[in-house]
């Protein structure tokens, strides 16, 4: 019986499926929300540099320079302005989707707390850069943003003096405007880059480049939007008037209408409460922590493959501390380890053909599910199988529940991640009587532990150590990845695989009997 | 699915995404002020009077102080809160009691309060008390104004001349 999937996760997985149908797994935008946000920031940066060349950082010149770019130079400055605005908005959409995805898939608690906690203020940094951007246009919306932002700042108890009074006729000087320009063009972007660096600090192999197809498609879509509906300004800011009707950018300015109803203190309280609540979410409730990977120096030669493969940068290499002849050893940082077991799959010592008659020990192991247990359970599961088409299914705990696939001729073994599977274990299962080995796990491109799927594929393709050896029967191995809601598809694919294996068995039987006949004739 | 069949689906997805981006980047519009409304803002900086008068120290008191601290006048730092009331056609529109900021409540206050009002001719009366030792307003001003739609009328206070300025 499969686990019940909560409605939020189910809805998200449906959406993900739709995007895989449209874009394929490798271009599925939901798998690249972070890199897409990066891509949009690049567009914002490049268009921003162009706009800055023609922008006049003064009260009198700001509006006219933006109007010049929008209307007189529509073919370049106008497009750049529209790209600047729409790419900024698209970045917020992708960031919000990114947050929703991590929440829906329960990828914000436990070892992921750092990325979540640092991600929340990063969103606020993005929002504040957008706010100062609207300010700089110095149209009616810019004035509205400036006055209300000042009121918000004035309501902070630590602020002395009134910033709001600076926006009364006759008081405003270019100095404040220059400060805003500095903040938007340099100060805030530097803070944002620092926040992003913190956000990904606990990850290794961080991808910052969106797939080319997705980047080209997104850029063309933004260009089309910029040409069809160019971004325009409101009327010029007039300090003697209050802008009546405003076309707000709700991605950035959604808090401002609240200031019409509530005092600044209450708005701060609301936004701060939401922020704190979001930041506390990883502990509401906390995720049960698992035991972390353990290094067994007796079986570790310090090759560092596990350190290279660790998706969370939890393993480092240091000089040997014992008297073994190897130069290095690996060390696990318990604070960073996600207990994914990928390191076990990376270790050359996790070879089940070793120590056939005694306990299998490896260089790095998961104490709660050691490699020896994996070997023993594989052997035991295979020994109980009946029939001609015996299949060994390896799955992962974070994807489809493979227990439902168990049958007289199908044995199952769920690992923490399929990246935990040493390629030699597949070969070992075949030697132990499996006619076919069926590997499933998180959907392609969406590994719960980030890199398990990729490493497994690369090991099978011989592009990553430890590689699947040539002697493994590759035509009897298949990989089909399935999320928790893909049970029917998974069953269909397994049935197909069983038919393929049955056909292979038959072919081999025919071939063997003809060989036997030939040998008899000879 | 055939790759060629994916392109129309991708185009559809991009179109929906861009529609979302375009719409919420400028819509729905927000009405901050109705066409028949204007805004009156009371905005000024002013320091309230000291809560206690300065007092001349006696020779004995001065002698007890270290030589470098023998200032002849003892002036308590704490300043009075400032109370401002704005009345529109006799109705109270804004009321603000601003406590002097600072560790010793000795700094000047900043008032910035706005209210939406109907356009047309109105009598504005503004009253301020900056001395808690005095009952009632210490400064007053009354003026008839004709407000236009979306107009921002600012009531300032000039501490040097002790008068309100309506602009």
Interface residues (C-beta under 8 A of the other chain):
Chain A: X19 X21 X22 X23 X24 X29 X85 X86 X89 X90 X93 X144 X151 X154 X160 X161 X162 X164 X165 X168 X169 X217 X218 X220 X221 X222 X224 X225 X229 X231 X239 X240 X241 X242 X243 X244 X245 X246 X247 X248 X249 X250 X251 X257 X260
Chain B: X1 X3 X6 X9 X10 X12 X13 X14 X15 X17 X18 X20 X21 X22 X24 X25 X26 X27 X29 X30 X31 X32 X33 X34 X35 X37 X38 X39 X41 X43 X44 X45 X101 X107 X110 X111 X112 X149 X150 X151 X152 X154 X156 X167
